[in-house]
Each structure stands twice: as C-alpha cells, then as structure tokens.
Amino acid sequence: MSSSPAHLVPLLLQAHQLSGGPAGHMAIEDLSFAWSAGLHWVCGDEGSGKTSLLRLLAGDLQQLAGTLQTPQGGVFWVDLKGPEHDQTTVQACWDQLQTRYPQWHNELLQDLSEALDMERHRHKPLYMLSTGSRRKVMLIAALASGTTITLLDQPFASLDQVSIRVIKDLLHDTTECSGRAWIVADYEAPDDLPLTSVLNLGTAA
C-alpha cells in the first residue's frame, strides 16, 4: 500500500502506523497518512481496505495498533445499507443524525433533498427505496452535517447521472471551505475534481 501524506497545514486528521480491520481480517496495516482541509481520495481494488480505513477513521472499527489524531468539529460517517435501518423513514433518519452533529445545516439539506428528488420519499421507510435513493439519504446527511471531517464511501454508486453531477458540483465547491476535509473512498480517483491528495491502497493480496 502506498501513501503520500499531505504537506499542507493545518493537518486535520493524522494516522500514524495505523492497523486494524474487521474481525479476523487486517485490512489496514501500518498506515501513516495526514489529511489537511480539502477534498481527498482513497482508491484501490475490491478488498484493498477502502471501507475499513474509513471505518477506522470514524471509530466504527477498533484500531489494533498505531495512533489516530482527530479534530474538534466531529467526523461524519454513517452506513445505512444494513437491515437494521430498513424500518426507519428518511425523515426520521435525518432527524436522528441531526442530534449527533451540532453544525447541521437544515437549509442545505432542504436544497439537496429537492435537487436529488428526495422530497417525495421523506416519509418512506428505507426498505422501500431503491439502492440509489437509499444512498442519497446518506449523501444528503453527510453534506448537511457540517462536520470537520466527512467520510464518503463510493458516493456515486447506483446514482443517475443528474445526481452524480449534483454531488460532484458540491464536492468541487468544498475546496473553498477552509477548515474542513472530505475523504472519499472509491475504486479510482476522478479527473474532474480538484483533489488535495490521493491515497492508493493498491491491490488486495
């Protein structure tokens, strides 16, 4: 696995010799990297540890070794794919997440809900949504959260082209948000977004 730490200051999130992963699987081993404000990409093949890294950064997975320095202002991470969320409505999901993030932007949530055609789905439980619409619930919450660090896992999967463009336009604008970092995991780094850094986790063994 290769890494090229961002040298811009201030650094918002720093991992030093970080190791960990799902039970019985060391997905991330001895990783040192630092993220400044801006838009960052984590790329790699299936099974290379992209999602595991985001979960480690969020504290959703227990690190087995190393240190992780996180900023004040919070880290956004949520995975709504599991069946435990099936009966929760879109609005209830957003309401629950809002209580966790004090810098939440309701006006931005409203704008995104309209732009991504989610207004008609607000009172539906998640099990009634398509894979793409379910992903939009997470994306809207992430973008509206107001956290210092926002972690996104494959944000464009199952989205239509109009929705992809809306999300890319917003990610493009994040380069103007000083003091915030966006860390996105996907198979390849895009060539149409202004990336601050790219971390290549390489090919899974």
C-alpha positions in Angstrom: 0.0 0.0 0.0 1.3 3.4 -0.9 0.8 6.7 0.7 1.9 10.3 0.1 0.9 12.5 3.1 -0.5 15.9 2.5 2.1 18.6 3.5 -0.4 21.5 3.7 -1.1 22.9 7.1 -3.0 22.7 9.3 -3.5 19.0 9.3 -7.0 18.0 10.5 -6.6 14.2 10.7 -3.5 12.2 11.2 -2.9 8.4 11.3 0.4 7.0 12.4 1.2 3.3 11.9 -2.5 2.6 12.0 -3.6 -1.0 11.7 -7.0 -2.6 12.0 -9.9 -4.1 10.2 -12.9 -6.3 10.5 -12.7 -9.3 12.9 -10.1 -11.7 11.6 -9.0 -9.5 8.7 -6.2 -7.0 8.9 -7.4 -4.7 6.1 -5.2 -1.7 7.1 -1.6 -2.3 8.3 1.0 0.2 9.4 -0.6 3.1 7.6 0.8 6.6 8.2 -1.0 9.5 6.4 -2.3 13.0 7.1 -5.2 14.9 5.7 -5.5 18.7 5.6 -8.5 20.8 4.6 -9.7 19.9 1.1 -11.0 17.0 -1.0 -9.1 13.7 -0.6 -9.5 10.4 -2.4 -8.8 6.9 -1.1 -8.7 4.4 -4.0 -7.9 0.7 -4.6 -9.2 -2.6 -5.8 -12.0 -4.6 -4.2 -10.9 -5.8 -0.8 -7.9 -3.4 -0.5 -9.3 -1.8 2.6 -11.0 1.4 1.5 -14.1 1.0 3.6 -12.2 -0.4 6.5 -10.0 2.7 6.5 -13.0 5.0 6.6 -14.5 3.0 9.5 -11.2 3.1 11.4 -11.0 6.9 10.9 -14.6 7.2 12.1 -14.0 5.0 15.1 -16.5 2.5 13.8 -13.8 -0.2 13.8 -11.4 -0.7 16.6 -7.8 0.0 15.7 -5.3 -2.7 16.6 -2.2 -0.6 16.6 -1.0 2.9 15.9 -2.5 6.3 16.7 -5.2 8.4 15.2 -5.5 12.2 15.9 -8.9 13.6 15.1 -10.0 17.2 15.2 -12.7 19.0 17.1 -15.7 19.6 15.0 -16.6 15.9 14.5 -16.3 13.2 12.0 -19.3 12.2 9.8 -19.7 8.5 9.0 -22.9 6.5 8.6 -23.7 3.3 6.8 -27.4 2.9 6.0 -27.1 -0.3 4.0 -27.8 -2.7 6.9 -31.3 -4.2 7.5 -31.3 -2.6 11.0 -32.2 0.7 9.2 -35.0 -0.8 7.0 -37.9 0.4 9.0 -36.6 3.9 9.6 -38.1 6.6 7.5 -35.9 9.0 5.5 -37.1 12.0 7.7 -36.5 10.0 10.9 -33.0 9.1 9.8 -32.2 12.7 9.1 -33.7 13.8 12.5 -31.6 11.2 14.3 -28.4 12.2 12.6 -29.1 15.9 13.3 -28.9 15.3 17.0 -25.3 13.9 16.6 -24.0 16.9 14.6 -24.4 20.3 16.1 -23.3 22.2 13.0 -26.0 20.6 10.9 -27.3 22.7 8.0 -31.1 22.3 7.6 -31.2 24.7 4.6 -28.6 22.7 2.7 -30.5 19.5 3.5 -33.6 21.0 2.0 -31.8 22.2 -1.1 -30.2 18.8 -1.6 -33.4 16.9 -1.0 -35.0 18.9 -3.8 -32.0 18.7 -6.1 -31.7 14.9 -5.7 -35.5 14.3 -6.0 -35.9 13.0 -2.4 -38.8 15.2 -1.2 -41.3 12.6 -2.3 -39.5 10.0 -0.3 -39.2 11.8 3.1 -41.8 9.7 4.8 -41.0 6.3 3.3 -39.1 3.7 5.3 -35.6 2.9 3.8 -36.6 -0.6 2.7 -39.0 0.9 0.2 -36.2 2.9 -1.5 -34.0 1.9 -4.4 -30.3 1.4 -3.8 -29.6 4.7 -5.3 -32.2 6.6 -3.3 -31.0 4.9 -0.1 -27.5 6.1 -0.9 -28.9 9.7 -1.4 -30.2 9.6 2.2 -26.7 9.1 3.4 -25.1 11.7 1.0 -27.6 14.4 1.9 -26.9 13.8 5.6 -23.2 13.9 5.0 -23.2 17.1 3.0 -25.5 18.8 5.6 -23.7 17.5 8.7 -21.3 20.4 9.0 -18.5 18.2 10.4 -14.8 19.0 10.2 -14.2 15.6 8.6 -16.7 14.0 6.2 -16.2 10.4 5.1 -17.9 9.1 2.0 -17.8 5.5 0.7 -18.4 5.1 -3.1 -20.8 8.1 -3.2 -21.6 7.7 -6.9 -22.6 4.0 -6.9 -26.2 3.4 -8.2 -26.8 7.1 -8.8 -28.2 8.6 -12.0 -26.1 11.0 -14.0 -28.0 14.1 -12.9 -27.5 13.2 -9.2 -23.8 12.4 -9.8 -23.4 15.9 -11.2 -25.1 17.5 -8.2 -22.8 15.6 -5.8 -19.7 16.4 -7.9 -20.6 20.1 -8.1 -20.9 20.2 -4.3 -17.6 18.3 -3.8 -16.0 20.8 -6.2 -17.2 23.6 -4.1 -15.7 22.0 -0.9 -12.3 23.2 -2.0 -13.4 26.7 -0.9 -14.4 25.5 2.6 -11.4 26.2 4.8 -11.1 24.1 7.9 -13.0 21.1 6.5 -11.8 17.8 4.9 -13.7 15.4 2.7 -12.3 11.9 2.4 -13.9 9.8 -0.3 -13.3 6.1 -1.0 -13.8 4.7 -4.5 -12.0 2.4 -6.9 -10.4 5.2 -8.9 -9.7 8.9 -8.3 -11.7 11.2 -10.6 -10.0 13.5 -13.1 -12.8 16.1 -13.0 -12.4 17.2 -9.3 -9.7 19.3 -7.6 -8.1 16.7 -5.3 -5.9 17.7 -2.4 -4.4 14.2 -2.1 -4.8 10.7 -3.3 -4.1 7.6 -1.1 -3.7 4.4 -3.2 -4.3 1.3 -1.1 -3.2 -0.8 -4.1 -4.2 -4.3 -5.0 -5.5 -6.6 -2.3 -3.3 -9.6 -1.6 
